[in-house]
Amino acid sequence: MPKQLSEQEITKELAEVPEWKLKGIEISRQFEFKDFVQSMKFVNQVALLSEEMNHHPDILIQWNRVGLTLSTHSEGGLTEFDFSLAQKIDAVNL
């Protein structure tokens, strides 16, 4: 399991995923799509990526919007897993 990142490491990693926002010990991002079907296609892609990494975000689905929150609960904060998954999610093409 990766170790919890320092504040300096978090700041560096956030620069690589500028759409993600730091909220306490989590990072989150909102995505918007044309309709519910597109939202669900995106969520299914995120599910596949998450399963590959065995690292799962909290997901909030609101019709055409999807909110994702990442944190490594077992480590009590953010780790390299969170930022790696965030980068993979950002690369999802629908």
Backbone hydrogen bonds in HBPLUS format (Angstrom, degrees):
<---DONOR---> <-ACCEPTOR-->    atom                        ^
c    i                          cat <-CA-CA->   ^        H-A-AA   ^      H-
h    n   atom  resd res      DA  || num        DHA   H-A  angle D-A-AA Bond
n    s   type  num  typ     dist DA aas  dist angle  dist       angle   num
A0005-LEU N   A0078-LEU O   2.76 MM  73  5.87 166.3  1.78 163.2 164.1     1
A0010-ILE N   A0006-SER O   2.90 MM   4  6.16 156.2  1.95 152.9 159.9     2
A0011-THR N   A0007-GLU O   2.96 MM   4  6.19 162.2  2.00 150.3 154.5     3
A0012-LYS N   A0008-GLN O   3.05 MM   4  6.31 159.5  2.09 148.4 153.7     4
A0013-GLU N   A0009-GLU O   2.91 MM   4  6.14 162.6  1.94 150.2 154.9     5
A0014-LEU N   A0010-ILE O   2.83 MM   4  6.01 155.6  1.89 154.9 161.5     6
A0015-ALA N   A0012-LYS O   3.25 MM   3  5.47 133.3  2.48  99.6 111.1     7
A0016-GLU N   A0013-GLU O   2.96 MM   3  5.35 144.5  2.09 108.5 118.8     8
A0017-VAL N   A0014-LEU O   3.09 MM   3  5.16 145.4  2.22 100.5 110.7     9
A0020-TRP N   A0017-VAL O   2.98 MM   3  5.76 161.5  2.01 127.9 133.6    10
A0021-LYS N   A0028-SER O   2.80 MM   7  5.34 165.8  1.82 154.6 157.2    11
A0028-SER N   A0021-LYS O   2.91 MM   7  5.34 149.8  2.00 140.4 149.8    12
A0023-LYS N   A0026-GLU O   2.82 MM   3  5.26 173.0  1.82 150.7 152.0    13
A0026-GLU N   A0023-LYS O   3.09 MM   3  5.26 148.0  2.19 116.4 126.2    14
A0027-ILE N   A0070-LEU O   3.00 MM  43  5.33 155.3  2.06 147.0 155.0    15
A0070-LEU N   A0027-ILE O   2.79 MM  43  5.33 164.7  1.81 161.4 166.8    16
A0029-ARG N   A0068-LEU O   2.99 MM  39  5.50 148.3  2.10 148.5 156.9    17
A0068-LEU N   A0029-ARG O   2.94 MM  39  5.50 167.2  1.96 161.2 165.2    18
A0031-PHE N   A0066-VAL O   2.80 MM  35  5.14 155.8  1.85 149.3 157.6    19
A0066-VAL N   A0031-PHE O   2.90 MM  35  5.14 158.1  1.95 142.3 148.2    20
A0033-PHE N   A0064-ASN O   2.70 MM  31  4.99 159.9  1.73 155.6 160.6    21
A0039-SER N   A0035-ASP O   3.13 MM   4  6.45 155.9  2.19 146.1 153.5    22
A0040-MET N   A0036-PHE O   2.92 MM   4  6.21 157.0  1.97 154.1 159.5    23
A0041-LYS N   A0037-VAL O   2.95 MM   4  6.25 150.8  2.04 147.0 155.4    24
A0042-PHE N   A0038-GLN O   3.01 MM   4  6.24 160.4  2.05 150.2 154.7    25
A0043-VAL N   A0039-SER O   2.95 MM   4  6.25 160.8  1.99 148.7 154.1    26
A0044-ASN N   A0040-MET O   2.90 MM   4  6.08 155.1  1.97 146.7 153.0    27
A0045-GLN N   A0041-LYS O   3.07 MM   4  6.38 150.2  2.16 144.1 151.8    28
A0045-GLN N   A0042-PHE O   3.05 MM   3  5.12 117.2  2.46  96.8 112.1    29
A0046-VAL N   A0042-PHE O   2.91 MM   4  6.26 158.6  1.95 154.5 160.9    30
A0047-ALA N   A0043-VAL O   2.84 MM   4  6.09 151.4  1.92 146.4 154.6    31
A0048-LEU N   A0044-ASN O   3.11 MM   4  6.40 153.0  2.18 144.0 149.7    32
A0049-LEU N   A0045-GLN O   3.06 MM   4  6.40 165.1  2.09 153.8 157.1    33
A0050-SER N   A0046-VAL O   2.84 MM   4  5.98 160.8  1.87 152.5 158.5    34
A0051-GLU N   A0047-ALA O   2.94 MM   4  6.10 155.6  2.00 147.2 153.2    35
A0052-GLU N   A0048-LEU O   3.03 MM   4  6.28 157.3  2.09 148.4 154.3    36
A0053-MET N   A0049-LEU O   3.14 MM   4  6.43 149.6  2.24 146.1 153.5    37
A0054-ASN N   A0050-SER O   2.77 MM   4  5.69 118.9  2.14 137.3 154.8    38
A0055-HIS N   A0050-SER O   3.06 MM   5  5.19 156.7  2.12 142.8 148.0    39
A0058-ASP N   A0069-THR O   2.92 MM  11  5.08 162.6  1.95 149.9 153.3    40
A0069-THR N   A0058-ASP O   2.98 MM  11  5.08 149.0  2.08 144.6 150.1    41
A0060-LEU N   A0067-GLY O   2.86 MM   7  4.90 155.9  1.91 146.1 151.1    42
A0067-GLY N   A0060-LEU O   2.77 MM   7  4.90 164.6  1.79 147.7 153.2    43
A0062-GLN N   A0065-ARG O   2.78 MM   3  5.03 175.2  1.78 158.7 158.2    44
A0064-ASN N   A0062-GLN O   2.75 MM   2  5.91  95.1  2.47 118.7 108.7    45
A0065-ARG N   A0062-GLN O   2.86 MM   3  5.03 155.1  1.92 119.4 127.6    46
A0072-THR N   A0077-GLY O   2.87 MM   5  5.46 152.2  1.94 141.4 148.2    47
A0075-GLU N   A0072-THR O   2.92 MM   3  5.50 146.4  2.04 115.3 125.2    48
A0077-GLY N   A0072-THR O   3.38 MM   5  5.46 163.7  2.41 136.9 134.9    49
A0076-GLY N   A0073-HIS O   3.11 MM   3  4.92 150.9  2.19  97.3 106.4    50
A0082-ASP N   A0079-THR O   3.10 MM   3  5.60 129.5  2.37 109.5 120.0    51
A0084-SER N   A0080-GLU O   2.89 MM   4  6.01 155.8  1.95 152.7 160.2    52
A0085-LEU N   A0081-PHE O   2.94 MM   4  6.07 164.5  1.97 150.4 154.2    53
A0086-ALA N   A0082-ASP O   2.97 MM   4  6.12 154.0  2.04 140.2 148.2    54
A0087-GLN N   A0083-PHE O   3.03 MM   4  6.20 157.0  2.08 143.8 148.5    55
A0088-LYS N   A0084-SER O   3.11 MM   4  6.42 155.8  2.17 145.2 151.7    56
A0089-ILE N   A0085-LEU O   2.85 MM   4  6.08 157.1  1.90 154.8 161.2    57
A0090-ASP N   A0086-ALA O   2.91 MM   4  6.13 158.9  1.95 149.0 154.8    58
A0091-ALA N   A0087-GLN O   3.24 MM   4  6.44 131.0  2.49 136.1 147.7    59
A0091-ALA N   A0088-LYS O   3.19 MM   3  5.18 136.0  2.39  94.7 106.7    60
A0092-VAL N   A0089-ILE O   3.04 MM   3  5.36 166.5  2.06 114.4 118.6    61
